[in-house]
Every structure is written in C-alpha cells, then in structure tokens.
Amino acid sequence: MIDSWICVVVCLVTFLLGGALVGGVLFAIPSFRKKATGKEAEQLLKDAERQGQALIAKSRLDAKEAMLETKQNAEKMLADARVKATEIRAQVTAREQELTRRESQLDNRERAIDQRKEVLEEKIDAYEEKAADLQEKISAIITELEKVSGLSVKDARDEIMRRVEEKMAIEISAYIKNREDEAEEFAETKAKQLLADAAERYAQEFTVEHTTAAIPLPSDDLKGRIIGREGRNIKVIENTLGVDLEVDDTPEIISVSCFNPIRREIARRTLLALVKDGRIQPSRIEELAAKYEKEVNEETYKAGEEAVRRLGLPRLPKEILSYLGKLKYRTSYGQNVLEHSIEVARLTGAMAAELGLDQNLAKRAGLLHDIGKAISVEIEGSHVQLGADLARRNNEPDVVVNAIEAHHGDVEKKYVISHLVVAADTLSAARPGVRNESLDTYVQRVAQLEESAKSFEGVSQAFAVSAGREVRVMVIPEKVSDAQATLLAQQIKDKIQADVKYPGTVKVSVIREYRAVETAK
C-alpha cells in the first residue's frame, strides 16, 4: 500500500517538471526569434512541444500504472479482510449454536430435577403419613400389651435387657473360657520354655542404694567445724553440692540427704575428703566438690561403657553412655536400675534368640528401656517420655524408641521386641527378693486387692496370698454359676489393673464350691 502511494507521488512530480520545462521553453521563444531566423525558431518550438508532450504522456502513463497497482493491492486487501470476516462470522455462529445446545441441555436437566423433586416430595408425604399411621398402631399395641401384661414400657424393657444380659453373660463367659483354654494349650509350653531358658541364662547380685548417705566422723568435734561459724560452712556445702546435711545428736555421724543420687554421691565423697583432710573452709569445699563432680561423671561414663561391654553390644552415643552410667546410682524399690537394665537386656536377648529375632537389637532395647530414670532426677517429666526423647535425639532405631515408650503401656507395642522387653521387665522385677517395699505400702496394697475383689456381687470372701501376688476369691454358689465364675475372674482382674498399683503380676483365682449336707437321725 505504501509503495503504491510513492509511485503516485513520483508521477505527479514528473508531470510538474515537464510542465515547467514547457513553460520555460515558451518563455525563451521571443529571445530565440530575435537571435535566429524564423525557421529555426519554429523548428525549436516544435521540438520543444514534442518533448513536452512526450514527457506529459509518459507521466500520465506512469500515473495510470501506479493507480492500477494501488487499486489491485487495495482490492487484494479487501478480499483478505472479507475472508477473515467470513471465518470469524462462522466461528461466532458455531459458538452461538454450542451455547444454544448447552442451554437446551440445562433446561432439560432442570425440568428433570423438578420432576424428580416433585416425585420425592410426594413419596416423603406418603412415608410421613404411613409413619404416623404406624406410630399410632404401635402406640395402640403397646397400650394393649401394657393392659394385658401389667408392665410399663420401661419395666418391659428392663426385664428384656436383664434376661438378655444373663443369657449373654453365660455365653460370653463360656466363650472366654474356651478361648483361654485354646490359647493356653498353644502358648503355655512355649512361653514357659522361653521364660525358663532366659531366667537360667542370667543370675545377678544386686546392690541396695538409699536416698541418704551416712558420713562417719572420727569425733563429734568435727560437727561444729562442718557447720562453721554462723553456719557458713554448712551453707556453702548445701549450696555448692545441692544436698541437705542432717547434723543431729547421733554420735560421730552426719547424714547427706538428696533425691538426686549423683549429687548425693558427690557430696558423700567431698565430705569424706574434708573429714580426712581437716581443712574445712569454703574455698576447700568448692575445690573438692569440683574435683569429685568430675570424678563421678567420669565413673558414670565408664559404667555405661562397661554395661555395653558386658552385653557385647556395639558402642553407643556418648550422651546415652553418660546417662546409662548414672543409673548405677539410681534405685527402684531397692533394685539397682543399671543392674536391672542389664538383666532385662539379657533376658530380652535370650527370648529374642529363641524366636529367631535380632538378639543385639533386643538387648539394646532392653538396656535402654529405663534410661529416662537417669534424666527424670534432673528434668521434670515421665521417665518413659524423657527416655524416648533421648533415644530419638541420638537416632536410635524405631524398635528401641517404641520399646522405651511402650514398656509401661503408654503407647501401643508395634514390634515383637517391645513385647519381649515388657516380659523381661516384669520377670526381672517380679522374682522374689529382687525388690523391697515398706510394711505400710505392702499392707495397703494387700487391702486394696482384697477390697477390689469383695466389691463384686456374689463374693463372700477374698484373700490376698503369696505376698500379694495372688487373690483367692470365694463366691456364693447359689449366686454365681461355673460359667459366671470365669466372667467374674475377668472383671476382678480388670478392676485390679485399673485401681491398684502393684509390682509384677497378680493372679486372680475364683473358687466356687457347692456342698449339700444332710444329717440322718
């Protein structure tokens, strides 16, 4: 289009130049007439006219060609625009048709939904009418039944539930008894073998630790020096070591009291060194306290390494070894926790070996199951959660973490080794003589066991025997059948587990004896 306009402009410029040339020639003619003859002037005039006409003709021809080319280009562009317009019109038409089709489908669906809605509303109305009629008939039947039977609806429901409960209780107790018999036949032999083998492979002496440590003195004069002027020395000792000193009338003895066994041991060694050295002053107390704190920390770390070596396990992380060694100074019911952990590890490993499991992994889980007890004296919280957090922090296997979390039933046992750790922990804690408890605690536990059993209907007497490891329950035979006795034993067991705290296991024996006695006269 631009090229065509350029051609038109060129033609116009050429035409104007030709006209100017012709005008110049005409303007010069008078001069030529004066200087030349008339014939030459005419000849020049003719030649100029011919040249001018030729230029004009050529300019017109060029202008016509340019206009023709411009017209052709314009017609071509117009044709292309018409084609594009036609295509766009076709697309618009197709979209309009599609929208029309979709609108029609939506209208059809809406009409179908309206029809279904009307049908459903009719059915709902019909169902409501039928329900109302049925309720009226049920009410009439219930009223008639109440008149005939003389019982209200609540009384009839209670009677039906009572009969169903009695029937189901007998069936459930019979089912439980059958399942228990089957389970005992399958598992008793294997379980006894596993526990016997594990127990035979390990026997260990135990050291008994207390919450107080007695420091012997060569003379009572040292008590005053330990107290110091205005109690200065004893305050430094208690603040530096984090313990309580008990200086009483007991001759030649002072006591160190602290629930943290590590601090208690550091204080015991520091006081023995002060008594031996004789220089009891604040600077010397702080010096010896720092010395023996370092010494005890080194010993606990070595104790952790020694425990791992005794079990033949790979080396554990340093943090775990440090806390593991601290269990040497921790007790539970008089049982040394480190020795208990080693025993549980060996028992767990023995049972794992019998079952074809990873023995080292089982030992590792058993050894670390109570490691949280070394942390609980420093940080508030459950020893189970603290131990699990420590194991996770040191990238222990998930089996070990689960065994720590599940050994008191706080979480579900996901692995067989977790079950073995619980069994080994129970076996280690429950064997006779391994743990001690106060007389008051024992009497209270025995009384709780007997009261839990006596709280059930049909029980005449209950006796806790075998140091509280068995409860023998005597029932009234007229009120409790043989099948119900099995169910009663289950219920007493559940109540004891929920209400009573006890070490090891408690066996529940329900005894039903019926005697028919007559006297001949």
KABELPE-V840693 format. One record per helix or strand of 2 or more residues. SS is the DSSP state (2 for helix, 1 for strand). FROM is the first residue (numbers start at 1). LEN is the number of residues. If there is no record, write none. Layout:
# KABELPE-V840693
((SS FROM LEN) (SS FROM LEN))
This chain:
# KABELPE-V840693
((2 2 34) (2 38 112) (2 153 48) (1 212 5) (2 221 7) (2 229 13) (1 244 3) (1 253 5) (2 261 17) (2 282 30) (2 318 12) (1 331 2) (1 335 2) (2 337 19) (2 359 10) (2 371 4) (2 383 11) (2 398 9) (2 416 15) (2 439 16) (1 459 7) (1 470 6) (2 482 18) (1 507 5))
